[in-house]
Amino acid sequence: MVIVDAQVHPWSDGESTGHHRRDPIDNGVLLQEMAAAGVDKVVLVPPLWDPNGNAYALSMARQAPERFSVMGLIDPAAQDAAERLCHWHDEPGMRGVRLLLNTPERLQPLLDGRCDALWPVAQEQGITVAILAPGQLGRVKAIAQKYPKLKLVVDHLAVPRAAVGPRALQHWPELLALADLPNIHVKAVGVGDYALDPYPFASLETPLAQVFDAFGADRVIWGSDLSRLHHPYVHCVQHFRQHLPFLAQDALARVMGQNILRLLDWT
C-alpha cells in the first residue's frame, strides 16, 4: 500500500502561527519524519506564514517529483487570480490549489463574489480545489452544484478552527449532506487533534464511520497536517490503518493514497 499524506506544510522562512510547531518542517526534516512514520509521498501545502511558500514547496517537488507534489496557495482577492489559475499547471509539481477562507478577513472574497471567477477556470483546467471554509458548507454546496465537473475537496472535514471534542462535530449533519454531490471529496486531516481521548481516539470511530458511509471510500482522503499534531506522526498513520475496523483493506488503500493521486493526476 502506497501511503500518501495529503497535507503537510513545509517552510524554511517565516514564523509559524497558532497551534503549529515552531521549528520549521523543511525538506530534510520532512524526509526524516516520513521515513519514521512509513509515509511514501506527500502533498505539500505551503503555509501563509512563509512569504516564499509556493516557491519553496515547488523546489522540493522539482527535486523529488516521485515524493512530493504541491497544492499551492492563491489569493482569491488578487485582481489577477483567475489569470494566474489559467496557468497553474504550467509549474512543474503544481497539481492543485488551496483556498484558505477560515477567518473573517480571508472569507470576505467568497462572500463578496471575488472567488466567482475562479470556479469556471478550475473546472475547465481540471484543477482540484481544496477549500477550508468552516461554517460555509451551504456556499460550498452551491458552488459544487453550479460547477458539477469542478473537483472540490472540503478540508479538515470543515471542522472549525481550534475546535475539539463535541464542538468539532456540531456541523456533521451539514457535512454529510454534501455527499449527494459526487464532485465533492472530504479530507480527513489530523483528526486525532479533534479528540479529547488519547490515541487511538476511540471517540472518533462513530463520526468517521458516518463520513465513510455517506461519501464512500472513494471520496475520503487521509492526511496529517503534520505541523499541528499533538501526537506522533506514526499514530496519525496507524489510527486509520489499524483502528478503524469498518475500513476493508482495499478501501484503506484508496483513502490512504489512491484517491489523492487520482484527484491530482499524480502518476
C-alpha positions in Angstrom: 0.0 0.0 0.0 1.3 3.4 -1.0 0.8 5.9 1.8 0.3 9.5 0.6 -0.1 12.3 3.1 -2.5 14.8 1.5 -1.4 17.8 3.7 1.9 18.8 5.1 3.0 22.5 5.4 6.7 22.8 4.6 8.6 26.0 5.3 12.1 27.4 5.5 11.3 31.0 6.3 8.9 32.9 8.4 7.5 32.1 11.9 4.6 29.6 12.3 1.4 30.8 13.9 -1.3 29.5 16.1 -1.1 25.8 17.1 1.6 24.8 14.6 5.0 23.7 15.7 7.7 26.4 15.9 10.6 24.5 14.4 10.4 24.6 10.5 9.5 21.5 8.6 12.0 21.8 5.8 13.0 19.2 3.2 15.4 17.3 5.4 13.1 17.3 8.4 10.2 16.1 6.4 12.1 13.2 4.8 13.1 12.0 8.3 9.5 12.2 9.5 8.2 10.3 6.5 10.8 7.5 7.0 9.9 7.2 10.7 6.1 7.1 10.0 6.2 4.9 6.9 4.8 7.7 4.5 5.8 7.3 0.9 4.6 10.6 -0.7 3.4 13.9 0.5 1.3 16.7 -1.0 2.9 19.9 0.1 0.6 22.7 1.1 2.5 26.0 1.6 1.7 27.9 4.8 0.7 31.5 4.8 3.5 32.5 7.2 6.2 31.7 4.7 6.5 34.6 2.2 8.0 32.2 -0.3 5.8 29.3 0.5 4.7 28.3 -3.1 8.3 28.6 -4.4 9.8 26.6 -1.6 7.3 23.8 -2.0 7.8 23.7 -5.7 11.5 23.5 -5.3 11.1 20.4 -3.2 8.7 18.9 -5.8 11.2 19.5 -8.6 14.0 17.8 -6.7 11.9 14.8 -5.8 8.8 14.6 -8.1 8.2 11.0 -7.0 8.0 12.0 -3.4 6.4 15.5 -3.4 3.7 17.4 -5.3 2.2 20.8 -4.5 -1.3 22.1 -3.7 -0.4 25.8 -3.9 -2.0 28.8 -2.3 -3.6 31.6 -4.3 -5.0 34.9 -3.1 -8.6 35.0 -4.3 -8.7 38.7 -3.7 -5.9 39.4 -6.2 -7.1 41.0 -9.4 -5.1 38.5 -11.5 -6.1 35.4 -9.5 -8.2 33.9 -12.4 -5.5 34.6 -14.9 -2.9 33.0 -12.6 -5.1 30.0 -12.2 -5.3 29.6 -16.0 -1.6 28.8 -16.0 -1.5 26.9 -12.6 -0.4 23.6 -14.1 2.5 25.2 -16.0 4.7 25.0 -12.9 6.2 21.5 -12.6 4.9 19.9 -9.5 1.9 22.2 -9.1 -1.1 19.8 -9.1 -3.9 21.6 -7.1 -4.9 24.8 -5.4 -6.0 25.6 -1.8 -8.2 28.4 -0.7 -7.9 29.4 2.9 -11.2 31.0 4.0 -11.1 30.3 7.7 -11.1 33.8 9.2 -13.5 36.7 8.6 -10.9 38.6 6.6 -10.0 35.5 4.5 -13.6 34.6 4.0 -14.6 38.0 2.6 -13.6 37.3 -1.1 -16.1 34.4 -1.0 -18.9 36.5 0.5 -18.4 39.4 -1.9 -18.1 37.3 -5.1 -14.4 37.8 -5.8 -13.9 34.0 -5.8 -16.6 33.6 -8.5 -14.1 33.9 -11.4 -12.0 31.0 -10.1 -14.6 28.2 -10.2 -15.1 28.1 -14.0 -11.3 28.3 -14.6 -10.6 25.5 -12.2 -13.3 23.4 -13.8 -12.1 24.0 -17.3 -8.4 23.4 -16.4 -9.2 20.3 -14.3 -7.6 21.8 -11.2 -8.6 20.2 -7.9 -9.6 22.9 -5.4 -9.2 22.3 -1.7 -11.3 24.8 0.3 -11.1 25.5 4.0 -14.2 27.4 4.9 -15.8 26.2 8.2 -19.3 27.4 8.6 -19.8 27.9 4.9 -20.8 24.5 3.7 -24.0 25.9 2.2 -21.9 28.0 -0.2 -19.6 25.1 -1.0 -22.7 23.1 -1.9 -23.9 25.8 -4.2 -20.5 26.0 -5.9 -20.5 22.3 -6.5 -24.0 22.3 -7.9 -23.2 25.2 -10.3 -20.0 23.6 -11.5 -20.6 19.8 -11.5 -17.3 18.9 -13.0 -15.3 21.0 -10.6 -13.2 18.8 -8.3 -13.7 20.2 -4.7 -12.1 18.9 -1.5 -13.6 20.1 1.8 -10.5 20.5 4.1 -10.3 19.3 7.7 -13.8 17.8 7.4 -14.9 21.5 7.7 -14.1 21.4 11.5 -13.9 25.0 12.8 -10.6 26.4 13.8 -9.2 25.0 17.1 -12.4 23.1 17.8 -12.1 19.9 19.8 -14.5 17.3 21.3 -18.2 17.7 20.6 -17.8 21.2 19.3 -15.7 19.9 16.4 -18.6 17.7 15.2 -21.6 20.0 15.6 -21.8 20.6 11.8 -21.8 16.9 11.0 -25.3 16.7 9.5 -24.5 19.6 7.1 -21.2 17.9 6.2 -22.8 14.5 5.5 -25.5 16.2 3.4 -22.8 17.2 0.9 -22.3 13.5 0.0 -25.1 13.8 -2.5 -22.8 15.8 -4.8 -20.3 13.5 -6.5 -17.7 16.2 -7.2 -17.2 16.8 -3.5 -14.4 14.9 -1.6 -13.6 15.4 2.1 -10.1 15.5 3.6 -9.7 13.8 7.0 -6.6 15.6 8.1 -5.0 15.3 11.6 -8.4 14.2 13.0 -6.7 12.9 16.2 -6.4 16.5 17.3 -10.2 16.9 17.4 -10.4 14.1 20.0 -10.5 14.6 23.8 -9.4 11.0 24.4 -5.8 9.7 23.7 -4.6 7.6 20.8 -6.2 5.5 19.3 -9.0 8.1 19.5 -11.9 5.7 20.1 -14.4 8.6 20.3 -13.8 9.3 16.6 -14.8 5.9 15.3 -18.5 6.6 15.0 -18.3 10.0 13.4 -15.7 8.8 10.9 -17.8 5.8 10.1 -20.6 8.2 9.3 -18.4 10.1 6.9 -17.4 6.9 5.1 -21.0 5.6 5.0 -22.0 8.9 3.4 -19.2 9.6 1.0 -17.8 6.2 0.4 -14.1 5.2 0.5 -13.5 6.8 -3.0 -14.2 10.3 -1.7 -12.4 10.4 1.6 -8.7 11.5 1.7 -6.3 10.9 4.6 -3.7 13.5 5.7 -1.8 14.5 8.7 -1.3 18.3 8.9 2.0 17.3 10.5 2.9 20.7 11.9 -0.1 20.8 14.2 -0.1 17.3 15.5 0.0 16.8 19.3 0.8 13.1 18.9 3.4 11.2 17.0 3.2 11.2 13.2 3.1 7.4 13.1 0.0 7.4 15.3 -1.7 9.5 12.6 -0.9 6.8 10.1 -1.8 3.9 12.4 -5.1 5.4 13.5 -6.5 4.8 10.1 -4.6 1.7 9.2 -5.2 -0.2 12.4 -8.1 1.3 14.4 -11.0 1.9 12.0 -12.4 -1.6 11.8 -15.1 -0.6 9.2 -12.4 0.0 6.6 -11.6 -3.0 4.5 -8.1 -3.3 3.0 -9.0 -2.2 -0.5 -10.9 0.8 0.9 -8.0 1.7 3.1 -5.6 1.8 0.1 -7.9 4.3 -1.6 -8.2 6.5 1.4 -4.5 6.4 2.3 -3.2 7.3 -1.1 -5.0 6.3 -4.3 -7.8 8.9 -4.0 -5.4 11.9 -3.8 -3.1 10.5 -6.5 -6.2 10.2 -8.8 -7.5 13.7 -8.0 -4.2 15.4 -8.6 -3.3 13.2 -11.6 -0.1 12.4 -9.8 1.2 9.3 -11.6 
